[in-house]
Amino acid sequence: MVRWFAFPLTGIPKFTLTDVFDILVVAFLVYQFLLIIRGRRAAHVLVGLCILAAIYLAAVWAKLEVLRTILATLAPFTAIALIVMFQSELRRMLARLGRRPFLGISQLERREATQEILLAVTHLAQKRIGALIVVERKIGLRTFVESGVHLEAAISRDLLCAIFHPGGALHDGAVIIQADRIASAACFLPLTTSPLRMTELGTRHRAALGITEESDCFSVIVSEETGRISIAAFGEIELDVEPERVEQLLAGRLERRDLLTGTASAPRSGAAPEQSFDRP
């Protein structure tokens, strides 16, 4: 009886760690491929090819020789036809695959996102349009993301400027950025409870400071009254900074002691406190 149960197992190859790794790599590549084609015309074409493959198998099983011969004859030309029809989509897919990091956001995407944010902040400051942009780091901000309007859009100067345009439906509240995407807009943030800050800062700046007290995120603020740019991180805020300072913050080159000893940590001489939307 023992030999009878052992006999069928003798033909099964040994399952090793290499096989597990092989399966995981293939599954990862298939998953990445599905993510790339999701929402594109290529996804519908892939479904159509799967249907044709099913019809071919059914023709072989049912011994429909004419149908099987036609499909077998057309099969070699399918790859060439797909390349000709979807050359632009394939080019974009390969470019996106090259930019896709295996872990987190790539340095190239980070620089591109930083430049888009800087362009938007500079434009908003010149036009004196109030804005509050929060950049998520290691600690997730899902609770605050869900309090706003879900966007899940690529970071761009035009989109950020459109969100904060006065009179728009999303201009109130904060924009939260996760990785290389604008996750949500019009988000509600907690205000700082520091008694020293409650009297000298407006609502937008207190919200930017409050969120950094609860997480390790960065905040960039533009005052609609003065057009001044401010940054907040590590539970500290630095008022009236230059765009280069914002770039250092977004690039992760600023630490807590840099904000505490920053030369722009205080308002310029004669500058009025924040008013308008920033008014407590």
N, C-alpha and C positions, 0 to 999 in steps of 0.2 A: 504493500500500500504506500509506503514511504517512497519507494522508487517510482511508482506511478505518478505521484505529485511532483517529484523532482525532475522527471523526464522532460516535461514541456518547458521548464525554465532553463534547460541547458542551451537552447538556441537563442536566448535573449542576450544581446550584448551587454557588457558591464557598463553601468551608468556612473560616469566619473564627474569630477568637478569641472573638467574641461567641457564636458557636454552641457553642464548647467550654464557655464559662462557663454558657450556658443548659443544656447537658446535665449538667454537674456539679451545678448547683443542683437540677435535677429529681431526679437520682440521690440527692443528699443528703436531699431532702425525702421521697422514697420510703423511703430507709433509716431515717430517723427515725420515719416512720409505722409501719414494720414492727417497730421496737424498741418502740414504744408499745403495739401490739396483741399483741405476743408473750406467750404464756401467758394470754391473756384469752379470754373467750367470743367476742369480736369476731373473733378469728383464725379460729375454726371457721366463723363466719358468712361471712367473706370467702372461705374455701375453697368453701363452698356456693354463693355467688354466681358464683364462677369456673366451677364445674361447670354451673350453669344457663346461663351465657354460652356455654360450649362446646356444650351441648345445642342452644341457639338457632342457633348457627352451623352445627351439623350438620343441623338441621332445614331451614335455608335451602339448604344444599348439596344435601340429598337431596330438596328440594321437598316437604317434609311440611307442607302448608299449615295443617292444623288445629293441629298442635303449635306451629308458628311464630306463628299468630294468637293462641293462648292466651298464649304467653310474651310476645309484643309487647303484649298488652292488660294484663298484670300488671306489666310493667316500670315504668310511670310511678308506680305505688303503692309500689314497693320502697323508695325513699328515705324516704317518710313512715313506712312500717312500721318501718324500721330506727331512725329517730329515736325513735319511740314505745317500741320494745322495749328500746333500749339508751341511754336518756337519761342514766342515772346513769353508765354507762361512758364515754359521750361527754364528760360533764362532768369526770370524773376525767382523761380523756385530754387535754382542752384545758388543764386546770390544770397537768398535768405538762409539757405542751409549753411553757407559759408560764414554768415554772420551769427548763426545760432550758437551760443556757448553751451557747453555741456553742464556747467554749473553756474547759475546766476546770470548776470548781465555782462557782456563782453566790454573790454575797454573801449573799443570803437563805438559801440552803442552808447556807452556812458558819455563819451566826449560829444557825440552828436546830440544826445538829450540835453547835456549841459549847455551847449551852444544855443539850442532852441529856447531853453528857459531864459538864458541871458538876453537873447534878442527880444523876447516877450517882455521881460522885466524892464529893460531899457526903454522900449517903446511905451510901456504903460507909465513909466516914471516921467518921460517927456510930455505925455498927454495929461499927466496928473489923474490917472485912473487908478482907483484903489484896487489892490489885489492881495491875496494871501495864498501862497503855494507851499504845500507841505510835501517833503520827500521822505518816504518811508525807508528805514534801514533794516536792522535785524529784528527789531520788535515790531510785530504786525499791527496794523491800524484798521483791522477789518470792522470793528465796531463803529468807527467813525466813517469808514467808507460806506457802510450800509445806511448811514444817516443822510447821505446825499443822493444825487442822481447818478446812477451807474452809467459810465461811458465806455470804459475799456477801449480807449482810442490811442493811436500813436501820438507821441509828444511832438507838437509843432507850434511855432510862434503864432501862426494865424489862428489856430484853435484856442490857444490860451488868451489871446487878445479878444477873440470873439466871446469867450466865456465871461470875461470881466467887463465887457462893454456896458456902459451905464444903460439901464433900462432893460437889459436882457433878463431872461428868466433865471439864469444861473449866476448872475454877477454877485449876489449875496452869498456869504459863506466862503469856504476854502476849497481849493482844488488839491486832491491827494494824488501823488504820483507813486506808483509801485513799479519797481524795476524800470522798464523802458516804456511804460504805458501810463496814460492818464486814467486812473481807476475810477474816480468819481469827482463830481463838482457839487457846489452848493452844500458842502458838508458842515455840520455843526461841531465845534471844538470846545473843550472845556477852557474856562478862563482861569488865569493864574490867581491864586488866593494870597499872594504875597502882599501884605499891607503897604509896603514901600512902592510897589508897582501900580497898585490900583488907582492912585491919585495922579500919577505922572504919565500914564499910558492910556491910550484909547482902547476901544473894544477889540479892534482888529489886532493890535499889537499884544494885548493881554491874551487873546486866543492863541496867537502864534507862540507866545511864551508858555502858556498853559499846557499845550500839547507836548512841548519838549520837556516839561517837567514830569510827564507820565510815560514817555518813551524816549528812544534814542534818535528820533527823527530830526530833520532840519526844517526850518521855516524861513521863507523869504516874503517880506512884506513891502508893499508899495503904498504910501500914504496918498490919498486922493486930495488932501488939502494942500500939501506942500510938494508932492512928487518925490519925497525922499525914500530911499531904499534902506531897509533894515533887515537884519538876519537874526535868527534865534536858534540856539542849540544848547544842549547840556543844561537846560534850565537857566540860561543866560541870554541876554539880548544885546545886540550892538546896533545902535541907531546911526542913521545918516552915513551909509557906507558907499563905496564906489563899486561898480560892476565887477572889478577885479577881485574884490573881497568876496563877492557872491560866488564867483567861479572857484575860488579857493575852498569855500565851504562845500559846494556841490561836488568838487573833486575829492573831498575827504582829506584835504591837507590842513584843516584847522582842528585843533584840539581845544579842550576846555580852557586851558591856561591862555590860549591865544585870544579867546573872547574876553577873558577877564582882564588881559593887559592890552587889548586892542586900542589903537590910537583913535578909532572912531567910535568908542564906546559911549560917548556923550554927545548930545546935540551940539551943533555948531553955535557959536556965540550969536546971541540975538534971535535964535530960531524959536518960533512959537511952538507950544505943545500941540500934539495932534488934535484935530477937531473933526467936524463933519461926521462921517460914518465911524471914525475912530473915537468919537466922544463916548465916555462911559455911560 
